[in-house]
Amino acid sequence: SCHVEMPEEERQVGPVPPASLAADGLRKSSWGLLLTGIVGGALVAVYAVATPFVTPALRRICLPFVPATPKQIENVVKMLHRRRGPLVDIGSGDGRIVIAAAKEGFEAVGYELNPWLVWYSRYCAWREGVQGSTRFHVSDLWKVTFSQYSNVVIFGVPQMMLQLEKKLELELEDDARVIACRFPFPHWTPDHIIGEGIDTVWAYDMSTFRGREKRPWKRDTSGGSFK
């Protein structure tokens, strides 16, 4: 459910659609949010197709938006069972993970580069009644510090996982959990694994990684992997 970038020395920002000038006004009323949802829903489909052809000239490496499947969301929620603290979805796309986490009682935040997806996420959160416990920001993940979050979700690709692994290792507290979807981190050993194929989810606890707990994980025959 993400759209994220590889790190770059300077962020290059493409042309901003004229509709962005009305963003503040759209947030002020339910009618504005409804309009944002209608327009955003159409643009999500267009963006998913057009992005790989439009943005490579503007950014070093661009990753297209791929929505999370219902099973992926379900597996992420399972990895959040009994967890507390704020949650962040790195590359939040259309906000599905953030909204699902908010429904489970988390204060959830999403960071996403595409402003159209951010506006659409805000509309979806309003529609689902969780606008009070969700926030969405237009931001480059490499310029955000994640130390304040206890739960981190990332739908990444192999090209970025090593650099993101190093970033999170430096920034997160010992009680944090990182949940990776679609692709695991290259050097970390997961504490829990659940799902199969593209729906596989890996959970990494910082306390384990830093040697405070050294217990091996094993796969549960019911589909999960728990200590």
Protein Blocks (a to p, Z undefined) as FASTA:
>chain_A
ZZcddddfbdcdddddfklmmmmmmmmpmklmmmmmmmmmmmmmmmmmmmmmmmmmmpmb
dcddddddfklmmmmmmmmgoiacjdddehjlnommmmmmmmnopacddddfblklmmmm
mmmmmmnopmmmgccddddfklccfklpcbdcddddfklmmmmmmmmmmmpcfkbccdde
hiacfkbccfbdedehjlbccdddfklmnopaccdddddfklpacZZ
